[in-house]
Amino acid sequence: MDKLEKELTELLENESGFDISMDESTRKEMAQMISHKFESDMSKVKIVFWIFLVVSAAMMVGGLIFLTHEKGTRGMLFAAVIALIGYNSTILMKLWYWVVSTKLDILKELKQLQLQVAELAGKEPPVKD
C-alpha cells in the first residue's frame, strides 16, 4: 500500500468505520489529494519525456548534418544510422509518454471511483438474510 492509499484509508476510517456524515470539505480534500499526487507524477513524466525527446532530436539532426558533410560511404552509412536511431527514438518517446499518461489517468479515475464506492457503501446498510 503506497502513501496515498494510507492517507485515504486514514481519512475514510474512524473508530466506528466509515463516516456516513462526511462533509463536502472532506470529500474535496480527498479528491484534491488524489489530483495533487497524480499531477506531481505527471510532471515527472513530462520532464523525462522532454529530456529524452531533445536528446533524440539532437541525435537525428546531428546525424543529418554529418550525412550532408561526409564524403565517404562508410561515414554516410554511420550518419544515416545515427539519424534513423534519433528519429525512431523520438517516435518511441512519444509512444512511451502516451502510455504512461494513459496509465496515470486510469489510476486517477480508479482512485476516485474507489472513493465513490466507499461513500455509497457507507450510505446503505448491509443486507441480512
C-alpha positions as CSV (number, residue, x, y, z in Angstrom):
1,M,0.0,0.0,0.0
2,D,1.5,3.3,-1.0
3,K,1.4,6.6,0.9
4,L,-1.7,7.9,-0.9
5,E,-3.7,4.8,-0.1
6,K,-2.7,5.0,3.6
7,E,-3.7,8.7,3.8
8,L,-7.0,7.9,2.1
9,T,-7.6,5.0,4.5
10,E,-7.0,7.2,7.5
11,L,-9.4,9.8,6.2
12,L,-12.1,7.3,5.5
13,E,-11.8,5.3,8.7
14,N,-12.6,6.2,12.3
15,E,-13.4,4.2,15.4
16,S,-16.8,3.1,14.1
17,G,-15.9,2.5,10.5
18,F,-16.8,4.7,7.5
19,D,-18.4,8.0,8.5
20,I,-21.7,8.4,6.6
21,S,-22.0,12.1,7.5
22,M,-18.7,13.0,5.8
23,D,-18.9,16.7,4.9
24,E,-18.2,18.1,1.5
25,S,-14.9,19.7,2.6
26,T,-13.5,16.2,3.4
27,R,-14.6,14.8,0.1
28,K,-13.0,17.8,-1.7
29,E,-9.8,17.3,0.4
30,M,-9.6,13.7,-0.7
31,A,-10.2,14.5,-4.3
32,Q,-7.6,17.2,-4.2
33,M,-5.1,14.9,-2.6
34,I,-5.6,12.4,-5.4
35,S,-5.3,15.1,-8.1
36,H,-2.2,16.5,-6.5
37,K,-0.4,13.2,-6.3
38,F,-1.1,12.4,-10.0
39,E,-0.2,15.9,-11.1
40,S,3.2,15.5,-9.4
41,D,3.7,12.1,-11.1
42,M,2.7,13.6,-14.5
43,S,5.1,16.5,-14.1
44,K,8.0,14.0,-13.5
45,V,6.9,12.1,-16.6
46,K,6.9,15.3,-18.7
47,I,10.4,16.2,-17.5
48,V,11.8,12.8,-18.5
49,F,9.9,12.9,-21.8
50,W,11.3,16.4,-22.8
51,I,14.8,15.5,-21.8
52,F,14.9,12.3,-23.9
53,L,13.0,13.9,-26.8
54,V,15.6,16.7,-27.0
55,V,18.4,14.2,-26.9
56,S,16.8,12.1,-29.6
57,A,16.1,15.1,-31.8
58,A,19.7,16.3,-31.4
59,M,20.9,12.8,-32.5
60,M,18.7,13.0,-35.5
61,V,19.8,16.5,-36.5
62,G,23.5,15.7,-35.8
63,G,23.3,12.6,-38.0
64,L,21.7,14.5,-40.8
65,I,24.3,17.3,-40.6
66,F,27.1,14.8,-40.6
67,L,25.4,13.0,-43.5
68,T,25.4,16.1,-45.7
69,H,29.1,16.8,-45.0
70,E,30.5,13.3,-45.3
71,K,32.2,12.2,-48.5
72,G,32.9,8.5,-47.8
73,T,30.4,5.7,-48.0
74,R,31.2,4.3,-44.6
75,G,30.7,7.7,-42.9
76,M,27.5,8.3,-44.7
77,L,26.1,5.0,-43.6
78,F,27.1,5.7,-40.0
79,A,25.5,9.1,-40.1
80,A,22.3,7.7,-41.7
81,V,22.1,5.1,-39.0
82,I,22.6,7.7,-36.2
83,A,19.9,9.9,-37.8
84,L,17.4,7.0,-38.1
85,I,18.1,6.0,-34.4
86,G,17.4,9.6,-33.4
87,Y,14.2,9.7,-35.5
88,N,12.9,6.4,-34.2
89,S,13.7,7.4,-30.6
90,T,11.5,10.5,-30.9
91,I,8.6,8.2,-32.0
92,L,9.2,5.8,-29.2
93,M,9.4,8.6,-26.6
94,K,6.0,9.9,-27.9
95,L,4.5,6.4,-27.6
96,W,6.0,6.0,-24.1
97,Y,4.6,9.3,-23.0
98,W,1.1,8.4,-24.3
99,V,1.2,5.0,-22.5
100,V,2.3,6.5,-19.2
101,S,-0.1,9.4,-19.4
102,T,-3.0,7.0,-20.1
103,K,-1.9,4.7,-17.2
104,L,-1.8,7.6,-14.7
105,D,-5.2,8.9,-15.9
106,I,-6.7,5.5,-15.4
107,L,-5.2,5.1,-12.0
108,K,-6.5,8.5,-11.0
109,E,-10.0,7.6,-12.2
110,L,-9.8,4.3,-10.2
111,K,-8.9,6.1,-7.0
112,Q,-11.8,8.5,-7.5
113,L,-14.1,5.5,-8.2
114,Q,-12.9,3.8,-5.0
115,L,-13.8,6.9,-3.0
116,Q,-17.3,6.9,-4.6
117,V,-17.8,3.2,-3.9
118,A,-16.7,3.7,-0.3
119,E,-19.1,6.6,0.0
120,L,-22.0,4.5,-1.5
121,A,-21.2,1.5,0.7
122,G,-21.3,3.6,3.8
123,K,-24.7,5.0,3.0
124,E,-26.5,1.7,2.5
125,P,-26.9,-0.7,5.5
126,P,-25.7,-4.2,4.9
127,V,-28.4,-6.7,3.7
128,K,-29.0,-9.6,6.1
129,D,-30.5,-12.9,5.1
